[in-house]
Amino acid sequence: MATSVSMGENHGAHESGGTGRLIRVILADTQAIFRAGLRKIFALEDDIRVVGQAETLSQTQSAVTKFSADVLIFESALAPNPVEAVTELLRQAPELKVVVVTPVSDEQLTLDLFRRGAHGILSREVEPEILVDCLRKVAAGEPWLESQAIHWMMDAFRGHNLRPSGARPKVQLTPKETLIVSCVTQGMKNKEIAVRVGTTEQVVKNYLRKVYDKLGVADRLELALYCLSHHVVDGVKPPPMPLDAPANGNATNSAASAAAGASTSASASSPSSDSRNPNPPQKTS
C-alpha cells in the first residue's frame, strides 16, 4: 500500500496558538505506537497539527506530495539508505523541512544527513519537550543539532580546514556577496535577504551557489562555520529592512554566536545544511 493516512487532531482555536503560524507535520515511522505517542504530544500544542502519517518509505514519498506540510519527522529505519532517502524526499518537496529520528546518535550518519539537506536530527530517546522545541525551531527555519552533533560538526569542519593550503585557496567576496553572506550568518531566509539587498530570491540563490563554490563549502551550515573560523563578515552589518517592505519575519540570532556557545547547550541548531541548495534556512541555537 503506497498511500498515507491524513490526520487532523488540532483544529479551530488551536490552529494558530495565538502566533498566527500553524506548523503542519507529517509523521513517518515504522512503529504505530511511536506515531500515536507523537500525535498525543503534539495534540497538547496549540500551534502544531499532524496532517499525515506513513509507515513505509513509499507511503512517505506519497505523503510529502499529497499533503501540504511544513515538517516531516522521518525515521531513519524507513530506508536502507536514509541519506539517499532524505535527498529524494527533498527533491520531491524542496520547501519541506526534514527532521530525522535515529535509533542512536551516529557521527557519520549525522554529518551525511546534514550535508544532504536534513534540517534536524534527533535520537529516538529524545524528551517530548525537546522534540517540540526542535520542531518549532526547524519550522521557523533553524536547523537543529543536539550538543554532541555540534561537536561532530565543528570537528569535521576543523578537519576540513586542516587540508593543505592549496586545497582551499583564499578568495575575495564581492561587496554584494559579503552582504548576502552576512544575512545568512544572521539566520535570514532567502526571501528576507532579497528584500534587504533589493533583489529577488532567485538572484540570492545564484549568489549563494557562487559563494559555495568560491569558499569550497557545501551548504549554509558549512558557510556559517567557515565565516566564524575565517572572520569573513566580521564588522559587516546586514542591510536594514526597507520601511515599506512587507513583514517577512525577524532574523534569528547570529549563527556564529550560537555555534560558539553550543558546547554549553543541552541541544542546539545551526545554519541550514541544504545539500548545495541554498534555499533552506539557518542558525545554531
C-alpha positions in Angstrom: 0.0 0.0 0.0 1.5 3.3 -1.1 -0.8 5.8 0.5 -0.6 7.8 3.7 -3.3 8.5 6.3 -4.5 12.0 6.7 -4.7 13.3 10.3 -6.3 16.4 11.8 -6.2 16.5 15.5 -5.8 20.2 16.2 -8.5 22.3 14.6 -10.4 25.5 15.3 -9.0 27.7 18.1 -5.9 25.5 18.2 -4.8 26.3 14.7 -2.6 29.3 15.3 -1.8 29.1 19.0 -2.1 32.9 19.1 1.0 33.2 16.9 -0.7 33.2 13.5 1.6 30.3 12.4 0.4 26.7 12.3 3.1 24.0 12.0 1.8 21.2 9.8 3.6 17.9 10.4 3.8 14.5 8.6 4.9 11.6 10.8 6.8 8.8 9.0 7.7 6.0 11.4 7.6 2.2 11.2 6.1 1.9 14.7 2.4 2.8 15.1 2.9 3.2 18.8 5.6 5.8 18.3 3.4 7.7 15.8 0.5 7.6 18.3 2.7 8.9 21.0 3.8 11.8 18.9 0.3 12.7 18.0 -0.7 12.8 21.7 2.3 15.1 22.4 1.5 17.4 19.5 -2.2 17.5 20.3 -1.3 19.4 23.5 0.4 22.1 21.5 -1.8 24.9 20.1 0.5 25.6 17.1 1.2 22.0 15.8 -1.1 19.8 13.8 -0.4 16.4 12.3 -1.7 16.4 8.7 -0.5 13.0 7.6 1.4 9.8 8.6 3.3 7.0 6.9 4.8 3.7 8.0 6.9 2.9 4.8 9.2 4.8 2.6 6.7 4.6 -0.4 3.9 5.9 1.9 6.3 8.7 2.9 7.0 9.7 -0.7 3.3 9.7 -1.4 2.6 11.8 1.7 5.1 14.6 1.0 3.5 15.2 -2.4 -0.1 14.7 -1.2 -0.2 16.8 1.9 0.8 20.4 2.4 3.2 20.2 5.3 6.0 22.3 6.9 8.0 19.5 8.6 8.5 15.8 8.0 9.5 13.7 11.0 11.3 10.8 9.3 12.6 7.6 11.0 15.9 6.6 9.5 14.9 2.9 9.6 12.3 3.5 6.9 15.0 3.4 4.3 18.1 1.1 3.8 19.9 4.3 2.9 18.4 7.2 4.9 20.8 9.7 3.4 19.7 9.0 -0.2 16.0 8.8 1.0 16.2 12.3 2.5 17.8 13.6 -0.7 15.0 12.2 -2.8 12.2 13.4 -0.4 13.7 17.0 -0.6 13.8 16.7 -4.3 10.1 15.9 -4.3 9.2 18.6 -1.8 12.0 21.3 -1.8 10.3 23.5 0.7 9.7 20.7 3.2 11.9 20.6 6.3 13.0 17.1 7.4 13.8 16.0 10.9 15.4 12.6 11.0 14.9 10.3 14.0 17.7 7.8 14.5 17.9 4.8 16.9 21.1 6.1 18.4 23.4 9.1 17.8 25.8 8.3 14.9 28.5 10.7 13.9 28.9 9.7 10.2 25.1 9.5 9.6 24.6 12.9 11.3 27.3 14.5 9.0 26.0 12.9 5.9 22.3 13.7 6.6 23.1 17.4 7.2 25.2 17.6 4.1 22.3 16.2 2.1 19.8 18.7 3.4 18.3 17.3 6.7 17.2 20.2 8.9 17.3 18.3 12.2 18.5 15.0 13.7 17.2 13.5 16.9 17.8 10.2 18.7 14.7 8.1 19.5 15.2 8.7 23.2 14.5 12.4 22.9 12.4 14.0 25.6 9.0 15.3 24.4 9.7 18.9 25.3 13.0 18.8 23.3 11.2 17.3 20.3 8.6 20.1 20.4 11.3 22.7 20.7 13.2 21.2 17.8 10.0 21.1 15.7 9.3 24.8 16.3 12.9 25.9 15.5 13.1 23.8 12.4 9.7 25.1 11.2 11.0 28.7 11.8 14.0 27.9 9.6 16.6 26.9 12.2 18.1 23.5 11.6 18.5 21.6 14.8 21.6 20.0 16.2 22.0 18.2 19.6 25.1 19.1 21.6 27.0 16.1 20.6 26.3 16.7 16.9 27.6 20.3 17.3 31.0 18.9 18.4 31.0 16.5 15.4 30.2 19.3 13.0 32.9 21.5 14.4 35.5 18.7 14.4 34.6 17.8 10.8 34.8 21.5 9.8 38.2 21.9 11.5 39.5 18.8 9.8 38.2 20.2 6.5 40.2 23.4 7.1 43.4 21.5 8.0 43.8 20.3 4.5 46.9 21.6 2.6 46.6 25.3 1.9 46.4 24.7 -1.8 43.2 22.7 -1.3 41.2 25.8 -0.4 42.7 29.0 -2.0 42.0 32.3 -0.3 39.2 34.1 -2.1 37.7 37.6 -2.1 34.0 38.0 -2.0 32.4 40.9 -3.8 30.6 43.5 -1.7 27.2 42.1 -2.6 28.3 38.6 -1.8 29.5 39.8 1.5 26.2 41.4 2.3 24.3 38.3 1.4 26.6 36.1 3.4 26.3 38.4 6.4 22.5 37.9 6.2 22.9 34.1 6.1 25.0 34.1 9.2 22.2 36.1 10.9 19.8 33.3 10.2 17.8 35.1 7.5 15.9 33.2 4.8 16.4 33.9 1.1 13.1 35.9 0.9 14.2 38.3 3.6 17.7 38.6 2.2 16.2 39.5 -1.2 14.2 42.3 0.3 17.1 43.7 2.3 19.5 43.8 -0.6 17.0 44.8 -3.2 16.9 41.8 -5.4 14.9 38.6 -6.0 15.1 35.2 -4.2 16.4 33.6 -7.3 19.3 36.1 -7.6 20.1 35.4 -3.9 20.2 31.6 -4.6 22.5 32.2 -7.6 24.9 34.3 -5.4 24.9 31.7 -2.7 25.8 29.0 -5.2 28.8 31.1 -6.4 29.8 31.7 -2.8 29.7 28.0 -2.0 32.0 27.3 -5.0 34.3 30.1 -4.1 34.7 29.1 -0.5 34.6 25.4 -1.1 31.7 24.8 1.2 28.6 22.6 0.6 25.8 24.3 2.3 24.7 27.1 4.7 26.0 25.2 7.8 29.5 25.0 6.4 29.2 28.5 5.1 28.4 29.9 8.6 31.2 27.8 10.2 33.7 29.0 7.6 32.7 32.6 8.3 33.1 32.0 12.0 36.5 30.5 11.5 37.8 32.9 8.9 36.1 36.1 10.2 34.7 36.7 6.7 31.9 39.1 7.7 33.3 40.5 10.9 32.0 44.0 11.3 29.7 43.7 8.3 26.1 44.7 9.2 23.3 43.2 7.1 21.3 45.8 5.2 18.3 47.2 7.1 14.8 46.1 6.1 13.2 48.8 3.9 10.4 50.7 5.8 7.9 49.8 3.1 8.8 46.1 3.0 6.2 43.5 4.0 6.7 41.7 7.2 8.8 38.6 6.4 9.7 37.6 9.9 12.6 38.6 12.1 16.1 37.5 11.6 17.3 34.9 14.1 20.2 35.2 16.4 23.7 35.1 14.8 24.6 31.6 13.7 28.3 32.2 14.6 27.5 33.3 18.1 25.2 30.3 18.7 27.7 27.9 17.3 30.4 29.3 19.6 28.2 28.7 22.6 26.8 25.3 21.6 29.0 23.3 23.9 27.1 24.7 26.9 23.7 24.0 25.4 21.7 20.9 26.1 20.7 20.9 22.5 21.2 23.2 19.6 20.6 24.0 16.0 22.8 25.6 13.3 22.6 27.3 9.9 20.9 25.0 7.5 22.6 22.3 5.7 20.8 22.0 2.4 22.9 19.9 0.0 24.1 22.7 -2.1 20.6 24.0 -2.3 20.8 27.5 -0.7 17.0 27.5 -0.3 16.5 26.3 3.3 17.2 28.1 6.5 19.8 28.6 9.1 21.1 29.1 12.7 22.5 27.3 15.6 20.8 27.7 18.9 
